[in-house]
Each structure stands twice: as structure tokens, then as C-alpha cells.
């Protein structure tokens, strides 16, 4: 079976779906009940021979699924016919990486 969407398209759809689920509990419920339709609504068409499930998981510590892991799940589904979409139950916490140093914007921006 060949990959029907690019990794970029799949990650874009995955991210949009996850954000929608975090923002709207009703959407989360509907997507859990009809995962194939949920993915299609975000541009991620899954062939009929692949079974699809969406699972909401608690992140372990601060660790989230990496892009590589998400793509690996998709490739595994293409080989096995079973796609398990894992979405963090809550949005990830974002910590600032900015130190106490002052930020100096560039004097010239590229055109």
C-alpha cells in the first residue's frame, strides 16, 4: 500500500484535529465516535481498508508525541491496516525558553 498523503499534510491535519479537540469537548466526543470523518474534515483521507481509532492519552511527564512518532504511527497503519491516532488529553504546557537577557530586534529585516 502506498502513502496517500504527505507527512506534512498528515501532520497539519493531526495538529488541527488535536487543537479542535482541546478547544471543544463536543468535537472531541464526535471525533471519538466517528474518527474517519473527523480526519477527512481536516483533509486527512484514510482509505476504507484501514480501521481508524482516536485515543486521548495523558502525556507522560512533559513528554508529548514527536512529529516522527506521529508519522511512524501513520506508516505503521499503512502496513497493518490499523490506524491509532493518539492525541494528548490536554494541550501541552508551553514554557518560555527566553532567558533574562534583553532581546534586541534586528535593525534590518529581509525584504
Biopython code that builds the backbone (N, CA, C, O; Angstrom):
import numpy as np
from Bio.PDB.StructureBuilder import StructureBuilder

atoms = [
    (1, "UNK", "N", (0.847, -1.175, 0.000)),
    (1, "UNK", "CA", (0.000, 0.000, 0.000)),
    (1, "UNK", "C", (0.895, 1.240, 0.000)),
    (1, "UNK", "O", (1.899, 1.277, 0.711)),
    (2, "UNK", "N", (0.543, 2.239, -0.779)),
    (2, "UNK", "CA", (1.355, 3.443, -0.845)),
    (2, "UNK", "C", (0.795, 4.517, 0.073)),
    (2, "UNK", "O", (-0.388, 4.509, 0.415)),
    (3, "UNK", "N", (1.651, 5.426, 0.459)),
    (3, "UNK", "CA", (1.231, 6.522, 1.322)),
    (3, "UNK", "C", (0.370, 7.470, 0.506)),
    (3, "UNK", "O", (0.796, 7.939, -0.550)),
    (4, "UNK", "N", (-0.836, 7.759, 0.980)),
    (4, "UNK", "CA", (-1.783, 8.554, 0.206)),
    (4, "UNK", "C", (-1.729, 10.041, 0.541)),
    (4, "UNK", "O", (-2.287, 10.855, -0.194)),
    (5, "UNK", "N", (-1.079, 10.404, 1.614)),
    (5, "UNK", "CA", (-0.899, 11.813, 1.950)),
    (5, "UNK", "C", (0.554, 12.025, 2.326)),
    (5, "UNK", "O", (1.232, 11.098, 2.769)),
    (6, "UNK", "N", (1.019, 13.227, 2.152)),
    (6, "UNK", "CA", (2.387, 13.520, 2.568)),
    (6, "UNK", "C", (2.447, 13.604, 4.088)),
    (6, "UNK", "O", (1.432, 13.828, 4.747)),
    (7, "UNK", "N", (3.626, 13.424, 4.631)),
    (7, "UNK", "CA", (3.804, 13.550, 6.078)),
    (7, "UNK", "C", (3.403, 14.946, 6.539)),
    (7, "UNK", "O", (2.804, 15.106, 7.603)),
    (8, "UNK", "N", (3.733, 15.952, 5.738)),
    (8, "UNK", "CA", (3.396, 17.334, 6.107)),
    (8, "UNK", "C", (1.883, 17.517, 6.180)),
    (8, "UNK", "O", (1.375, 18.091, 7.144)),
    (9, "UNK", "N", (1.159, 17.035, 5.171)),
    (9, "UNK", "CA", (-0.306, 17.156, 5.159)),
    (9, "UNK", "C", (-0.917, 16.417, 6.336)),
    (9, "UNK", "O", (-1.841, 16.915, 6.978)),
    (10, "UNK", "N", (-0.401, 15.232, 6.617)),
    (10, "UNK", "CA", (-0.918, 14.441, 7.720)),
    (10, "UNK", "C", (-0.666, 15.140, 9.052)),
    (10, "UNK", "O", (-1.556, 15.177, 9.902)),
    (11, "UNK", "N", (0.524, 15.692, 9.249)),
    (11, "UNK", "CA", (0.831, 16.395, 10.496)),
    (11, "UNK", "C", (-0.012, 17.657, 10.650)),
    (11, "UNK", "O", (-0.424, 17.996, 11.759)),
    (12, "UNK", "N", (-0.268, 18.350, 9.548)),
    (12, "UNK", "CA", (-1.107, 19.541, 9.590)),
    (12, "UNK", "C", (-2.518, 19.168, 10.029)),
    (12, "UNK", "O", (-3.101, 19.836, 10.882)),
    (13, "UNK", "N", (-3.065, 18.106, 9.450)),
    (13, "UNK", "CA", (-4.405, 17.644, 9.821)),
    (13, "UNK", "C", (-4.432, 17.174, 11.271)),
    (13, "UNK", "O", (-5.376, 17.475, 12.002)),
    (14, "UNK", "N", (-3.408, 16.440, 11.690)),
    (14, "UNK", "CA", (-3.322, 15.941, 13.071)),
    (14, "UNK", "C", (-3.331, 17.102, 14.057)),
    (14, "UNK", "O", (-4.054, 17.073, 15.053)),
    (15, "UNK", "N", (-2.528, 18.119, 13.779)),
    (15, "UNK", "CA", (-2.430, 19.269, 14.677)),
    (15, "UNK", "C", (-3.760, 20.007, 14.753)),
    (15, "UNK", "O", (-4.210, 20.359, 15.844)),
    (16, "UNK", "N", (-4.390, 20.244, 13.610)),
    (16, "UNK", "CA", (-5.676, 20.941, 13.601)),
    (16, "UNK", "C", (-6.735, 20.147, 14.365)),
    (16, "UNK", "O", (-7.528, 20.721, 15.111)),
    (17, "UNK", "N", (-6.744, 18.851, 14.182)),
    (17, "UNK", "CA", (-7.698, 17.988, 14.876)),
    (17, "UNK", "C", (-7.458, 18.036, 16.387)),
    (17, "UNK", "O", (-8.406, 18.157, 17.163)),
    (18, "UNK", "N", (-6.203, 17.941, 16.800)),
    (18, "UNK", "CA", (-5.881, 17.979, 18.229)),
    (18, "UNK", "C", (-6.321, 19.299, 18.854)),
    (18, "UNK", "O", (-6.936, 19.306, 19.920)),
    (19, "UNK", "N", (-6.015, 20.403, 18.206)),
    (19, "UNK", "CA", (-6.389, 21.714, 18.737)),
    (19, "UNK", "C", (-7.903, 21.818, 18.856)),
    (19, "UNK", "O", (-8.409, 22.312, 19.864)),
    (20, "UNK", "N", (-8.624, 21.365, 17.851)),
    (20, "UNK", "CA", (-10.086, 21.412, 17.890)),
    (20, "UNK", "C", (-10.619, 20.599, 19.063)),
    (20, "UNK", "O", (-11.554, 21.029, 19.738)),
    (21, "UNK", "N", (-10.038, 19.437, 19.310)),
    (21, "UNK", "CA", (-10.462, 18.588, 20.427)),
    (21, "UNK", "C", (-10.180, 19.257, 21.767)),
    (21, "UNK", "O", (-10.974, 19.126, 22.699)),
    (22, "UNK", "N", (-9.073, 19.963, 21.875)),
    (22, "UNK", "CA", (-8.743, 20.655, 23.127)),
    (22, "UNK", "C", (-9.690, 21.819, 23.374)),
    (22, "UNK", "O", (-10.010, 22.130, 24.521)),
    (23, "UNK", "N", (-10.134, 22.459, 22.310)),
    (23, "UNK", "CA", (-10.997, 23.631, 22.441)),
    (23, "UNK", "C", (-12.466, 23.281, 22.635)),
    (23, "UNK", "O", (-13.197, 24.054, 23.254)),
    (24, "UNK", "N", (-12.917, 22.143, 22.126)),
    (24, "UNK", "CA", (-14.344, 21.834, 22.085)),
    (24, "UNK", "C", (-14.616, 20.395, 22.517)),
    (24, "UNK", "O", (-14.397, 19.466, 21.739)),
    (25, "UNK", "N", (-15.095, 20.200, 23.755)),
    (25, "UNK", "CA", (-15.386, 18.841, 24.231)),
    (25, "UNK", "C", (-16.400, 18.104, 23.363)),
    (25, "UNK", "O", (-16.315, 16.884, 23.225)),
    (26, "UNK", "N", (-17.366, 18.826, 22.771)),
    (26, "UNK", "CA", (-18.331, 18.179, 21.876)),
    (26, "UNK", "C", (-17.644, 17.622, 20.638)),
    (26, "UNK", "O", (-17.946, 16.511, 20.200)),
    (27, "UNK", "N", (-16.725, 18.390, 20.078)),
    (27, "UNK", "CA", (-15.971, 17.921, 18.912)),
    (27, "UNK", "C", (-15.165, 16.687, 19.286)),
    (27, "UNK", "O", (-15.084, 15.727, 18.519)),
    (28, "UNK", "N", (-14.582, 16.719, 20.446)),
    (28, "UNK", "CA", (-13.794, 15.574, 20.922)),
    (28, "UNK", "C", (-14.646, 14.307, 20.971)),
    (28, "UNK", "O", (-14.211, 13.239, 20.542)),
    (29, "UNK", "N", (-15.850, 14.437, 21.491)),
    (29, "UNK", "CA", (-16.764, 13.286, 21.564)),
    (29, "UNK", "C", (-17.143, 12.808, 20.163)),
    (29, "UNK", "O", (-17.094, 11.611, 19.877)),
    (30, "UNK", "N", (-17.524, 13.752, 19.286)),
    (30, "UNK", "CA", (-17.912, 13.373, 17.922)),
    (30, "UNK", "C", (-16.755, 12.711, 17.184)),
    (30, "UNK", "O", (-16.949, 11.722, 16.477)),
    (31, "UNK", "N", (-15.556, 13.253, 17.348)),
    (31, "UNK", "CA", (-14.396, 12.702, 16.655)),
    (31, "UNK", "C", (-14.064, 11.307, 17.164)),
    (31, "UNK", "O", (-13.634, 10.447, 16.395)),
    (32, "UNK", "N", (-14.262, 11.081, 18.456)),
    (32, "UNK", "CA", (-14.027, 9.746, 19.012)),
    (32, "UNK", "C", (-15.007, 8.743, 18.440)),
    (32, "UNK", "O", (-14.651, 7.592, 18.191)),
    (33, "UNK", "N", (-16.254, 9.181, 18.228)),
    (33, "UNK", "CA", (-17.294, 8.299, 17.700)),
    (33, "UNK", "C", (-17.153, 8.060, 16.197)),
    (33, "UNK", "O", (-17.500, 6.986, 15.706)),
    (34, "UNK", "N", (-16.649, 9.049, 15.468)),
    (34, "UNK", "CA", (-16.517, 8.948, 14.006)),
    (34, "UNK", "C", (-15.134, 9.428, 13.563)),
    (34, "UNK", "O", (-15.016, 10.470, 12.920)),
    (35, "UNK", "N", (-14.092, 8.674, 13.904)),
    (35, "UNK", "CA", (-12.734, 9.158, 13.635)),
    (35, "UNK", "C", (-12.407, 9.338, 12.151)),
    (35, "UNK", "O", (-11.694, 10.273, 11.788)),
    (36, "UNK", "N", (-12.908, 8.475, 11.311)),
    (36, "UNK", "CA", (-12.616, 8.592, 9.869)),
    (36, "UNK", "C", (-13.157, 9.916, 9.334)),
    (36, "UNK", "O", (-12.478, 10.609, 8.575)),
    (37, "UNK", "N", (-14.384, 10.264, 9.732)),
    (37, "UNK", "CA", (-14.987, 11.518, 9.298)),
    (37, "UNK", "C", (-14.242, 12.711, 9.880)),
    (37, "UNK", "O", (-14.095, 13.741, 9.222)),
    (38, "UNK", "N", (-13.772, 12.568, 11.121)),
    (38, "UNK", "CA", (-13.011, 13.647, 11.745)),
    (38, "UNK", "C", (-11.735, 13.926, 10.964)),
    (38, "UNK", "O", (-11.407, 15.082, 10.693)),
    (39, "UNK", "N", (-11.023, 12.878, 10.606)),
    (39, "UNK", "CA", (-9.791, 13.053, 9.845)),
    (39, "UNK", "C", (-10.083, 13.660, 8.477)),
    (39, "UNK", "O", (-9.365, 14.553, 8.027)),
    (40, "UNK", "N", (-11.126, 13.184, 7.818)),
    (40, "UNK", "CA", (-11.481, 13.705, 6.496)),
    (40, "UNK", "C", (-11.835, 15.184, 6.567)),
    (40, "UNK", "O", (-11.517, 15.940, 5.649)),
    (41, "UNK", "N", (-12.489, 15.607, 7.647)),
    (41, "UNK", "CA", (-12.856, 17.015, 7.806)),
    (41, "UNK", "C", (-11.629, 17.918, 7.853)),
    (41, "UNK", "O", (-11.711, 19.111, 7.563)),
    (42, "UNK", "N", (-10.498, 17.335, 8.221)),
    (42, "UNK", "CA", (-9.259, 18.110, 8.292)),
    (42, "UNK", "C", (-8.305, 17.762, 7.155)),
    (42, "UNK", "O", (-7.109, 18.045, 7.230)),
    (43, "UNK", "N", (-8.837, 17.148, 6.108)),
    (43, "UNK", "CA", (-8.044, 16.897, 4.909)),
    (43, "UNK", "C", (-7.195, 15.643, 4.937)),
    (43, "UNK", "O", (-6.317, 15.473, 4.091)),
    (44, "UNK", "N", (-7.439, 14.762, 5.892)),
    (44, "UNK", "CA", (-6.647, 13.536, 6.004)),
    (44, "UNK", "C", (-7.547, 12.368, 5.635)),
    (44, "UNK", "O", (-8.201, 11.781, 6.497)),
    (45, "UNK", "N", (-7.578, 12.033, 4.353)),
    (45, "UNK", "CA", (-8.400, 10.929, 3.866)),
    (45, "UNK", "C", (-7.681, 9.613, 4.161)),
    (45, "UNK", "O", (-6.506, 9.444, 3.839)),
    (46, "UNK", "N", (-8.404, 8.698, 4.772)),
    (46, "UNK", "CA", (-7.853, 7.383, 5.094)),
    (46, "UNK", "C", (-8.620, 6.358, 4.263)),
    (46, "UNK", "O", (-9.850, 6.354, 4.244)),
    (47, "UNK", "N", (-7.886, 5.502, 3.587)),
    (47, "UNK", "CA", (-8.538, 4.526, 2.723)),
    (47, "UNK", "C", (-9.462, 3.625, 3.543)),
    (47, "UNK", "O", (-9.205, 3.361, 4.717)),
    (48, "UNK", "N", (-10.542, 3.156, 2.907)),
    (48, "UNK", "CA", (-11.553, 2.351, 3.618)),
    (48, "UNK", "C", (-11.008, 1.067, 4.237)),
    (48, "UNK", "O", (-11.571, 0.573, 5.214)),
    (49, "UNK", "N", (-9.928, 0.518, 3.692)),
    (49, "UNK", "CA", (-9.416, -0.735, 4.254)),
    (49, "UNK", "C", (-8.607, -0.541, 5.538)),
    (49, "UNK", "O", (-8.180, -1.520, 6.150)),
    (50, "UNK", "N", (-8.395, 0.698, 5.948)),
    (50, "UNK", "CA", (-7.676, 0.966, 7.204)),
    (50, "UNK", "C", (-8.698, 1.300, 8.287)),
    (50, "UNK", "O", (-9.516, 2.205, 8.120)),
    (51, "UNK", "N", (-8.644, 0.561, 9.403)),
    (51, "UNK", "CA", (-9.517, 0.893, 10.529)),
    (51, "UNK", "C", (-8.888, 2.067, 11.283)),
    (51, "UNK", "O", (-7.665, 2.181, 11.370)),
    (52, "UNK", "N", (-9.739, 2.933, 11.824)),
    (52, "UNK", "CA", (-9.261, 4.167, 12.454)),
    (52, "UNK", "C", (-9.853, 4.292, 13.849)),
    (52, "UNK", "O", (-11.047, 4.077, 14.056)),
    (53, "UNK", "N", (-8.995, 4.645, 14.804)),
    (53, "UNK", "CA", (-9.433, 4.967, 16.168)),
    (53, "UNK", "C", (-8.687, 6.205, 16.626)),
    (53, "UNK", "O", (-7.532, 6.425, 16.261)),
    (54, "UNK", "N", (-9.362, 7.006, 17.427)),
    (54, "UNK", "CA", (-8.711, 8.156, 18.068)),
    (54, "UNK", "C", (-8.739, 7.887, 19.558)),
    (54, "UNK", "O", (-9.786, 7.587, 20.132)),
    (55, "UNK", "N", (-7.580, 7.998, 20.174)),
    (55, "UNK", "CA", (-7.460, 7.761, 21.614)),
    (55, "UNK", "C", (-6.858, 9.006, 22.248)),
    (55, "UNK", "O", (-5.883, 9.565, 21.744)),
    (56, "UNK", "N", (-7.448, 9.433, 23.357)),
    (56, "UNK", "CA", (-6.920, 10.585, 24.085)),
    (56, "UNK", "C", (-6.110, 10.050, 25.257)),
    (56, "UNK", "O", (-6.610, 9.281, 26.078)),
    (57, "UNK", "N", (-4.861, 10.467, 25.320)),
    (57, "UNK", "CA", (-3.933, 9.913, 26.299)),
    (57, "UNK", "C", (-3.364, 11.018, 27.181)),
    (57, "UNK", "O", (-3.208, 12.165, 26.761)),
    (58, "UNK", "N", (-3.063, 10.636, 28.403)),
    (58, "UNK", "CA", (-2.390, 11.563, 29.303)),
    (58, "UNK", "C", (-0.906, 11.535, 28.968)),
    (58, "UNK", "O", (-0.309, 10.462, 28.878)),
    (59, "UNK", "N", (-0.303, 12.713, 28.782)),
    (59, "UNK", "CA", (1.131, 12.715, 28.500)),
    (59, "UNK", "C", (1.914, 12.212, 29.703)),
    (59, "UNK", "O", (1.526, 12.432, 30.850)),
    (60, "UNK", "N", (3.002, 11.546, 29.432)),
    (60, "UNK", "CA", (3.865, 11.043, 30.490)),
    (60, "UNK", "C", (4.843, 12.161, 30.837)),
    (60, "UNK", "O", (5.723, 12.503, 30.047)),
    (61, "UNK", "N", (4.673, 12.723, 32.028)),
    (61, "UNK", "CA", (5.509, 13.863, 32.395)),
    (61, "UNK", "C", (5.215, 15.007, 31.447)),
    (61, "UNK", "O", (4.053, 15.327, 31.196)),
    (62, "UNK", "N", (6.244, 15.617, 30.926)),
    (62, "UNK", "CA", (6.049, 16.703, 29.971)),
    (62, "UNK", "C", (6.256, 16.210, 28.544)),
    (62, "UNK", "O", (6.261, 17.003, 27.602)),
    (63, "UNK", "N", (6.427, 14.895, 28.389)),
    (63, "UNK", "CA", (6.721, 14.328, 27.074)),
    (63, "UNK", "C", (5.471, 14.246, 26.204)),
    (63, "UNK", "O", (4.445, 13.724, 26.639)),
    (64, "UNK", "N", (5.552, 14.747, 25.006)),
    (64, "UNK", "CA", (4.480, 14.668, 24.021)),
    (64, "UNK", "C", (4.972, 13.793, 22.872)),
    (64, "UNK", "O", (6.170, 13.546, 22.738)),
    (65, "UNK", "N", (4.046, 13.330, 22.051)),
    (65, "UNK", "CA", (4.448, 12.597, 20.856)),
    (65, "UNK", "C", (5.209, 13.536, 19.935)),
    (65, "UNK", "O", (4.785, 14.669, 19.707)),
    (66, "UNK", "N", (6.310, 13.073, 19.417)),
    (66, "UNK", "CA", (7.073, 13.879, 18.464)),
    (66, "UNK", "C", (6.466, 13.739, 17.082)),
    (66, "UNK", "O", (5.678, 12.827, 16.832)),
    (67, "UNK", "N", (6.833, 14.641, 16.188)),
    (67, "UNK", "CA", (6.367, 14.537, 14.802)),
    (67, "UNK", "C", (6.769, 13.202, 14.206)),
    (67, "UNK", "O", (5.996, 12.583, 13.475)),
    (68, "UNK", "N", (7.978, 12.760, 14.518)),
    (68, "UNK", "CA", (8.460, 11.492, 13.978)),
    (68, "UNK", "C", (7.610, 10.320, 14.456)),
    (68, "UNK", "O", (7.339, 9.392, 13.694)),
    (69, "UNK", "N", (7.188, 10.364, 15.727)),
    (69, "UNK", "CA", (6.348, 9.289, 16.261)),
    (69, "UNK", "C", (4.972, 9.292, 15.601)),
    (69, "UNK", "O", (4.417, 8.233, 15.309)),
    (70, "UNK", "N", (4.426, 10.479, 15.368)),
    (70, "UNK", "CA", (3.116, 10.583, 14.725)),
    (70, "UNK", "C", (3.189, 10.021, 13.307)),
    (70, "UNK", "O", (2.314, 9.264, 12.886)),
    (71, "UNK", "N", (4.234, 10.396, 12.576)),
    (71, "UNK", "CA", (4.419, 9.880, 11.212)),
    (71, "UNK", "C", (4.635, 8.366, 11.253)),
    (71, "UNK", "O", (4.135, 7.649, 10.386)),
    (72, "UNK", "N", (5.367, 7.879, 12.243)),
    (72, "UNK", "CA", (5.601, 6.433, 12.370)),
    (72, "UNK", "C", (4.282, 5.690, 12.579)),
    (72, "UNK", "O", (4.091, 4.610, 12.019)),
    (73, "UNK", "N", (3.359, 6.257, 13.386)),
    (73, "UNK", "CA", (2.037, 5.640, 13.570)),
    (73, "UNK", "C", (1.313, 5.546, 12.232)),
    (73, "UNK", "O", (0.682, 4.532, 11.934)),
    (74, "UNK", "N", (1.403, 6.607, 11.425)),
    (74, "UNK", "CA", (0.741, 6.618, 10.121)),
    (74, "UNK", "C", (1.343, 5.562, 9.204)),
    (74, "UNK", "O", (0.611, 4.817, 8.552)),
    (75, "UNK", "N", (2.656, 5.492, 9.148)),
    (75, "UNK", "CA", (3.301, 4.493, 8.279)),
    (75, "UNK", "C", (2.976, 3.077, 8.737)),
    (75, "UNK", "O", (2.775, 2.182, 7.916)),
    (76, "UNK", "N", (2.925, 2.880, 10.048)),
    (76, "UNK", "CA", (2.556, 1.575, 10.599)),
    (76, "UNK", "C", (1.135, 1.205, 10.148)),
    (76, "UNK", "O", (0.871, 0.053, 9.802)),
    (77, "UNK", "N", (0.231, 2.178, 10.155)),
    (77, "UNK", "CA", (-1.143, 1.938, 9.729)),
    (77, "UNK", "C", (-1.204, 1.515, 8.274)),
    (77, "UNK", "O", (-1.998, 0.648, 7.909)),
    (78, "UNK", "N", (-0.377, 2.117, 7.446)),
    (78, "UNK", "CA", (-0.356, 1.754, 6.037)),
    (78, "UNK", "C", (0.073, 0.303, 5.850)),
    (78, "UNK", "O", (-0.382, -0.371, 4.926)),
    (79, "UNK", "N", (0.949, -0.174, 6.729)),
    (79, "UNK", "CA", (1.430, -1.553, 6.639)),
    (79, "UNK", "C", (0.455, -2.554, 7.257)),
    (79, "UNK", "O", (0.304, -3.667, 6.753)),
    (80, "UNK", "N", (-0.210, -2.157, 8.353)),
    (80, "UNK", "CA", (-1.035, -3.108, 9.104)),
    (80, "UNK", "C", (-2.533, -2.968, 8.873)),
    (80, "UNK", "O", (-3.295, -3.894, 9.150)),
    (81, "UNK", "N", (-2.958, -1.811, 8.364)),
    (81, "UNK", "CA", (-4.386, -1.578, 8.169)),
    (81, "UNK", "C", (-5.096, -1.089, 9.413)),
    (81, "UNK", "O", (-6.325, -1.045, 9.443)),
    (82, "UNK", "N", (-4.347, -0.720, 10.442)),
    (82, "UNK", "CA", (-4.941, -0.219, 11.688)),
    (82, "UNK", "C", (-4.260, 1.081, 12.084)),
    (82, "UNK", "O", (-3.060, 1.112, 12.357)),
    (83, "UNK", "N", (-5.042, 2.156, 12.113)),
    (83, "UNK", "CA", (-4.516, 3.469, 12.470)),
    (83, "UNK", "C", (-5.047, 3.886, 13.827)),
    (83, "UNK", "O", (-6.256, 4.015, 14.015)),
    (84, "UNK", "N", (-4.142, 4.097, 14.775)),
    (84, "UNK", "CA", (-4.493, 4.587, 16.100)),
    (84, "UNK", "C", (-3.928, 5.999, 16.206)),
    (84, "UNK", "O", (-2.712, 6.191, 16.239)),
    (85, "UNK", "N", (-4.816, 6.978, 16.257)),
    (85, "UNK", "CA", (-4.408, 8.372, 16.424)),
    (85, "UNK", "C", (-4.399, 8.647, 17.914)),
    (85, "UNK", "O", (-5.434, 8.530, 18.571)),
    (86, "UNK", "N", (-3.254, 9.008, 18.452)),
    (86, "UNK", "CA", (-3.150, 9.335, 19.866)),
    (86, "UNK", "C", (-2.995, 10.846, 19.992)),
    (86, "UNK", "O", (-2.088, 11.452, 19.422)),
    (87, "UNK", "N", (-3.906, 11.428, 20.751)),
    (87, "UNK", "CA", (-3.900, 12.868, 20.974)),
    (87, "UNK", "C", (-3.823, 13.093, 22.477)),
    (87, "UNK", "O", (-4.526, 12.436, 23.245)),
    (88, "UNK", "N", (-2.979, 14.009, 22.892)),
    (88, "UNK", "CA", (-2.872, 14.334, 24.310)),
    (88, "UNK", "C", (-4.235, 14.806, 24.818)),
    (88, "UNK", "O", (-4.910, 15.599, 24.162)),
    (89, "UNK", "N", (-4.627, 14.316, 25.979)),
    (89, "UNK", "CA", (-5.929, 14.667, 26.550)),
    (89, "UNK", "C", (-6.030, 16.162, 26.840)),
    (89, "UNK", "O", (-7.119, 16.734, 26.790)),
    (90, "UNK", "N", (-4.925, 16.777, 27.135)),
    (90, "UNK", "CA", (-4.867, 18.217, 27.418)),
    (90, "UNK", "C", (-3.784, 18.828, 26.545)),
    (90, "UNK", "O", (-2.823, 18.151, 26.182)),
    (91, "UNK", "N", (-3.932, 20.110, 26.205)),
    (91, "UNK", "CA", (-2.886, 20.744, 25.398)),
    (91, "UNK", "C", (-1.568, 20.768, 26.162)),
    (91, "UNK", "O", (-1.557, 20.871, 27.388)),
    (92, "UNK", "N", (-0.455, 20.670, 25.430)),
    (92, "UNK", "CA", (0.842, 20.686, 26.103)),
    (92, "UNK", "C", (1.100, 22.040, 26.760)),
    (92, "UNK", "O", (0.671, 23.084, 26.269)),
    (93, "UNK", "N", (1.795, 21.992, 27.854)),
    (93, "UNK", "CA", (2.213, 23.226, 28.524)),
    (93, "UNK", "C", (3.412, 23.784, 27.786)),
    (93, "UNK", "O", (4.347, 23.053, 27.459)),
    (94, "UNK", "N", (3.384, 25.059, 27.528)),
    (94, "UNK", "CA", (4.477, 25.691, 26.806)),
    (94, "UNK", "C", (5.268, 26.528, 27.790)),
    (94, "UNK", "O", (4.724, 27.394, 28.475)),
    (95, "UNK", "N", (6.553, 26.254, 27.847)),
    (95, "UNK", "CA", (7.424, 27.025, 28.722)),
    (95, "UNK", "C", (8.268, 27.948, 27.875)),
    (95, "UNK", "O", (8.704, 27.595, 26.779)),
    (96, "UNK", "N", (8.483, 29.098, 28.386)),
    (96, "UNK", "CA", (9.291, 30.074, 27.667)),
    (96, "UNK", "C", (10.754, 29.674, 27.737)),
    (96, "UNK", "O", (11.263, 29.300, 28.793)),
    (97, "UNK", "N", (11.418, 29.758, 26.593)),
    (97, "UNK", "CA", (12.850, 29.458, 26.547)),
    (97, "UNK", "C", (13.657, 30.743, 26.572)),
    (97, "UNK", "O", (14.875, 30.719, 26.401)),
    (98, "UNK", "N", (12.987, 31.858, 26.783)),
    (98, "UNK", "CA", (13.669, 33.153, 26.795)),
    (98, "UNK", "C", (14.299, 33.361, 28.155)),
    (98, "UNK", "O", (13.644, 33.229, 29.189)),
    (99, "UNK", "N", (15.562, 33.683, 28.137)),
    (99, "UNK", "CA", (16.260, 33.934, 29.397)),
    (99, "UNK", "C", (16.020, 35.372, 29.826)),
    (99, "UNK", "O", (15.263, 36.100, 29.184)),
    (100, "UNK", "N", (16.644, 35.765, 30.875)),
    (100, "UNK", "CA", (16.511, 37.126, 31.380)),
    (100, "UNK", "C", (17.203, 38.155, 30.513)),
    (100, "UNK", "O", (17.067, 39.355, 30.752)),
    (101, "UNK", "N", (17.947, 37.708, 29.506)),
    (101, "UNK", "CA", (18.666, 38.654, 28.656)),
    (101, "UNK", "C", (17.677, 39.466, 27.826)),
    (101, "UNK", "O", (16.630, 38.967, 27.413)),
    (102, "UNK", "N", (18.024, 40.696, 27.597)),
    (102, "UNK", "CA", (17.168, 41.573, 26.799)),
    (102, "UNK", "C", (17.231, 41.170, 25.337)),
    (102, "UNK", "O", (18.275, 40.753, 24.836)),
    (103, "UNK", "N", (16.110, 41.299, 24.667)),
    (103, "UNK", "CA", (16.027, 40.987, 23.244)),
    (103, "UNK", "C", (16.298, 42.248, 22.445)),
    (103, "UNK", "O", (15.721, 43.304, 22.708)),
    (104, "UNK", "N", (17.174, 42.127, 21.476)),
    (104, "UNK", "CA", (17.459, 43.246, 20.582)),
    (104, "UNK", "C", (17.000, 42.846, 19.199)),
    (104, "UNK", "O", (17.564, 41.931, 18.600)),
    (105, "UNK", "N", (15.966, 43.528, 18.673)),
    (105, "UNK", "CA", (15.492, 43.175, 17.346)),
    (105, "UNK", "C", (16.522, 43.573, 16.294)),
    (105, "UNK", "O", (17.314, 44.490, 16.512)),
    (106, "UNK", "N", (16.513, 42.885, 15.152)),
    (106, "UNK", "CA", (17.457, 43.254, 14.108)),
    (106, "UNK", "C", (17.155, 44.650, 13.581)),
    (106, "UNK", "O", (16.002, 45.082, 13.565)),
    (107, "UNK", "N", (18.189, 45.345, 13.155)),
    (107, "UNK", "CA", (17.997, 46.703, 12.645)),
    (107, "UNK", "C", (17.462, 46.693, 11.226)),
    (107, "UNK", "O", (16.827, 47.657, 10.798)),
    (108, "UNK", "N", (17.708, 45.622, 10.494)),
    (108, "UNK", "CA", (17.220, 45.498, 9.127)),
    (108, "UNK", "C", (16.543, 44.162, 8.971)),
    (108, "UNK", "O", (17.089, 43.131, 9.365)),
    (109, "UNK", "N", (15.353, 44.171, 8.397)),
    (109, "UNK", "CA", (14.630, 42.928, 8.144)),
    (109, "UNK", "C", (14.766, 42.583, 6.666)),
    (109, "UNK", "O", (14.799, 43.478, 5.821)),
    (110, "UNK", "N", (14.845, 41.299, 6.351)),
    (110, "UNK", "CA", (14.934, 40.917, 4.940)),
    (110, "UNK", "C", (13.658, 41.336, 4.205)),
    (110, "UNK", "O", (12.572, 41.353, 4.783)),
    (111, "UNK", "N", (13.808, 41.667, 2.945)),
    (111, "UNK", "CA", (12.636, 42.068, 2.159)),
    (111, "UNK", "C", (12.217, 40.968, 1.224)),
    (111, "UNK", "O", (11.248, 41.125, 0.482)),
]
sb = StructureBuilder()
sb.init_structure("model")
sb.init_model(0)
sb.init_chain("A")
sb.init_seg("    ")
for serial, (resi, resn, name, xyz) in enumerate(atoms, 1):
    if name == "N":
        sb.init_residue(resn, " ", resi, " ")
    sb.init_atom(name, np.array(xyz, "f"), 0.0, 1.0, " ", f" {name:<3s}", serial, name[0])
structure = sb.get_structure()
